[in-house]
Amino acid sequence: QVQVTESGGGFVQAGGSLKLSCAASGSIFSISAMAWHRHAPGKQRELVATCTSGGRTGYGNSVKGRFTISRDNAKNTVYLQMNSLKPEDTAVYYCNAGVYSGRVYSDWWGQGTQVTVSS
């Protein structure tokens, strides 16, 4: 069993910054990609950023240049630094980890953390 836990959400004014953290724990042999997604009311879930175990990153178009994903493999943790936040960034942010438990690969998701950006 694997647990994925997000933290760091909150309320911020437009133009401000927040840093999210996501830690995976439990029966982990290794983790491939870790990613952040978000889901706003009335919208489809959106991929925000990804980071491979080798440090290769990717970003959704709406956050490029404002958000930065980073990862600490030793801690099985991924971070999302969010700068220049906009009201449209308001959403529940979810962390996803692709975990090998021995030879078995599974995707695990956290419960989400709310980010609210006021105008």
Buried (B, 14 or more C-beta within 10 A) or exposed (E): EBBBBBEBBEEBEEEBEBEBBBBBEEEBEEBEBBBBBBBBEEEEEBBBBBBBEEEEEBBBEEBEEBBBBBBEBEEBBBBBBBBEBBEEBBBBBBBBBBBBBEEEEEEBBBEBBEBBBEE
